[in-house]
Amino acid sequence: MPDRRRTFGPVVLVGLASAALTAVAAEKPAVDGGGSSAGAGSVLSLSFDGNMPLVTALALVVLACWGVVLVTRGRVRRTVALLGVVAAAGAVVATVVAYSQIAADLRDELEQVGITGADIGHTAWYWTALAAGAVSLACCALALAWAPAWPEMGRRYDAPGGAPVPAVPPEDQSSLDLWKAIDEGHDPTAPEPE
């Protein structure tokens, strides 16, 4: 148990960093290329940006899941960790699928403006998105497995609930109790509603 508690910080930090890197890399051009021009087409007329919006969206879901994992506990934490695993796996699959699809889209776009025989290759951003997505998936899987042993926020951060505290007249309270009441937003000198 103590060993798993020590994994909390590193796994969360690496998970956050890898999900953020996946989102950033997926917004950059995944492919680039050039070729000989068969006509007078202009590269400026290209509408192709070469990014992977589905990967970006799924990476942002993973980032949101990490935020929820930090502030929840129990079943909710494990459920959100499972959602993170699904989103990270989706990002990896979407990146792999984009390998040939995004290159074909660029080739078609170049042919429409008269550039033939295009030599198309994947950029470092594509490979960064793929690697960071895989690391993100591993971290989410570790969170799912190890979350029960990780430290949790105390119950004092929960919303107030339960039975109301019986009112004690201000003269019977210690000064510490009066200050605590003020800190909680109560006016200890106000008359109690009947």
N, C-alpha and C positions, 0 to 999 in steps of 0.2 A: 504493500500500500504506500509506504513513504516514497518508494522509487517512482511510482506513478504520479504522485503529487508533484514531484519535481519536474515532470514532463509538461505540466500545464503551460508555463511561460514560453518555453521554446516552441512547442507545437503551435500555440496560438500565434506567436510572432511570425513564425515561418509560414503558417497558414494565411495570415493577413497579407504578408509581403508577396507571397506567390499568387494569391487571388488578385491583388492590385496589379502586379506585373502582367498577369494574364489579360486583365482588362485593358491596360495601356497598350500592350503589344498587339492585341486584336484590333485596335483602332488604327494601327499603322498599316501601310501597304504590305500585303503578304507576298505579292509577286511583283516582279518588274521584268522588263524586256524591251527589245527593240528589233528592228529588221529593216530590210530595204523597202523603200517606198515605190509602189507601182504607179501611183498617181499623185495628184497634187493635194492629197488630204492633209489636214493639219492635226497634229497631236493635241493641240489646244481644244479641239472639238470632242475629245474623249470625255465621257461622263463617268468612266470607271475609276473608282478610288482604291479598290483592292483591299479594303478592310473586311473584317468578319464580325458583323454586328450581333449575330446570335451568340458568338463566343463572348463578346463584351457583356451582353446582357446576363448571361449565365455566370460570368465571373463576378458581376455586381451582386447577384443573388448570393453567391458564396460569401462575399464581403459582409452582406447584411446578416447572414447566418452566424458569422463569427461574432458580430456585435450582440446578437441575441444569446449565443452560447456564454458570453462573458457575464451576463446579468441574470441568467435563469439557473434552475437546478432541477434535479430529478428527471421525470419523464419528459418534461418540456424541453430540457436541454438535449436529451438523447434524440427526441423527435426532430429538433432543429438541426442537430448534427447529421441525422439521416438525410434531411432535405439538402444540407450542404454536400453530402456525398453524391446525391442524385444530380445536383446542379453542376458539381465539378466533373462528374463523369460525362454529363451532357456537353460540357465545354470541351473536353478532350475529344469526344466523338465528333462534335461539330468541327473541330480543328482538323481532324484526320479526314473527314469527308470533304472539307474545303481544299485539301491538297490538290486534287485534280480539277475540281469544279471551278475554283477561282482562276486557275491557269487557263482553262478553256474559255471562261468568260472574258479574260483579257485578250486572248487570241482572237475571239470573235469581234470584240470591240476594235482591235487594231485592223482587222480585215475590212471593217466597215468604213474606215477612214483611208483605206488604200495601202496599208502597210502589210506586206506579205512576207512569208518566211520568218516570222518573228521568233526570236530566241528568248524564251520565257524561263525564268528561274525564280525560285522562292527566296525571299529575303531573310535576313537574320531575325526580323520581327516575327515571321511565321514560326521559325524554330524556337524562338523565345516563348511565344504563346503556347506552343505544344509542350515544351519542357516545364514551364511554370504551371500549366494546367495539370500536368501529371503530378507535380509536387503538391499542388493544392488538393488534388484528389487523395493523395496519401495522407496529408494532414487531416483532412475531414474524416477519413476512415479511422485514423488514430483517435480523433476526438470522439467518434462514435463508440469505439471500444473502451477508451480510458475515462470518459466523462464521469462515470460514477465515483471514481477515486479522486477526481479533481476538487480543489477547494471551491466553495460556493460563497456567494454574498450572504451576509447575515440576515436574519429575519427582521432586524430593525429597519431594513430598507423596504419592507413590505408595506402595502397600504394599511392604514389602521382598520381594525375590525373587532368584532366580538362585543362583549357586554360593555356598556359605558362605565367609566370609573365613577364611584360615588363621590359626590361633591363634599369637600371638607372646607369649612369656613377659613378665610385667610388668616385669622388670628390663631388657628390651630395648626397651621402649616409652618414648616421651617422655611428659612429664607432660601435654602436650596430648592425646596419644592416649588416655591413661588417663581424662582428663576426658570426652573424647568417648564412650568406652565406658560410663562411668557415666551420661552424658546419654541414651544409647540403651537404658539399662536393664540393662546387663551388669555383672557384678562381675568386674573384671580380676584380682582376687586369688583367685577361686575356681578350684579345679583343673578342668581340662578333662575332660569325660566321655570314656571310652575305649570 
